[in-house]
Amino acid sequence: MSIFKITGGRKLRGEIQPQGAKNEALQVICATLLTKEEIIITNIPDIHDVNNLILLINKLGVRVEKIEKGAYSFKASEINLDYLRTSEFAEQGAKLRGSVMILGPLLARFGKAYIPSPGGDKIGRRRLDTHFIGFEKLGAKFLYDKEKCFYRVDADKLVGKYMLLEEASVTGTANILMASVFAEGKTTIYNAACEPYIQQLCKMLNNMGAKISGVGSNLLTIEGVGELHGCKHRLLPDMIEIGSFIGLAAMTQSSITIKNVAYSELGAIPNAFRKLGIQVIEKNDDIFIPEQEKYEIETFIDGSILTLADAPWPGLTPDILSVLLVVATQAKGSVLIHQKMFESRLFFVDKLIDMGAKIILCDPHRATVIGLNRENSLRAAKMTSPDIRAGVALLIAAMSANGESTIHNINQIDRGYENIDKRLNALGAEIIRI
């Protein structure tokens, strides 16, 4: 398994282009299963999770052709549902969290679907109840095989229904949305997720002939249609990678420009970094981060400690909290990081503490960071990446530290970041992949 060796203390200079959005890619690639016609998707990132999903649906019978870098043609005219019963599918599907989103399209088009318990980051409980309760409301029957760890849904006919989701799950909303496009009558999804990824999925489905209204809100209405046709779709830039680059520039006292960021789709991310004292300068559709020797965390109006917490969109996405936490370690002041959604996502802070950071892990969901104000640099260390976002946070820490650090299990980082070592080395970093 590959590792990174990072020589810290290097300042970066130049421009960097963010990759296409990982989370959007997983949704819209699954949506290609809804039609026999060709769909062309561009700006697809070359990362493990996306590549594994493309391989999986290709094995399922989708004809996949790479047009050029980041651009693919998908044609799901001949689907082999028997593949879902194979041991190969059980192994491949279990490796990928995004595999759960083939359920909605297959249920809508073929009336049945199966998946193994999906994999992904080990960041705590990630319930699938929202998905299956939604399918059941549309008229599907749900079965879980405990012995084989397989989920199954079947339906002779799907009928539109009003539903109030127990949680504003992004993948749950996407799955129910795709399942409902062929449902008879009207489906209403309240407390729907409304992240840009969901908005993009809705736009793509509408371009294919679906009738979805309320896009961008938490109340989606879907009028069932008889069929969908092909379309062309381009992914947004990845907001989490953009946030990672902002944090990296701040921690390494670097000056970089992040190009073509789709600034209006970044939500609360830029302001979250500004609250830590980072200068985030919008220039047309680019973001410029100037070199800063020091930055100071804001307090609330009454002088109490700042809290940064995740929340459903348009609140702060939980995927960026790991980066915000590591950036706070060199700030002046203190901040409480409250990770509400996942109870294991903060457990990587022990590695930062070993590097010299001042962090109090209050409980599985909260950590207080007391910034070092650059008075002491982080120490180099040997680390292991536990998940995608913690992995890149540790990479940022290592790039700011004195000496040579090692990060093991970097396939976790590769799951979400395309050629991150080569792209950062082009700006002046020193990262060696072994």
Beta strands, then each sheet from edge to edge (+ up, - down):
strand 1: 4-7
strand 2: 13-16
strand 3: 38-42
strand 4: 63-68
strand 5: 71-75
strand 6: 112-116
strand 7: 141-145
strand 8: 150-154
strand 9: 162-164
strand 10: 186-190
strand 11: 211-213
strand 12: 219-223
strand 13: 231-234
strand 14: 255-258
strand 15: 281-283
strand 16: 286-289
strand 17: 306-309
strand 18: 334-338
strand 19: 358-363
strand 20: 366-370
strand 21: 382-384
strand 22: 404-408
strand 23: 431-433
sheet 1: 21+ 22+ 1- 23+
sheet 2: 2+ 14+ 16- 15+
sheet 3: 4+ 5- 3+ 13+
sheet 4: 6+ 8- 7+
sheet 5: 9+ 10+ 12- 11+
sheet 6: 17+ 18+ 20- 19+
end
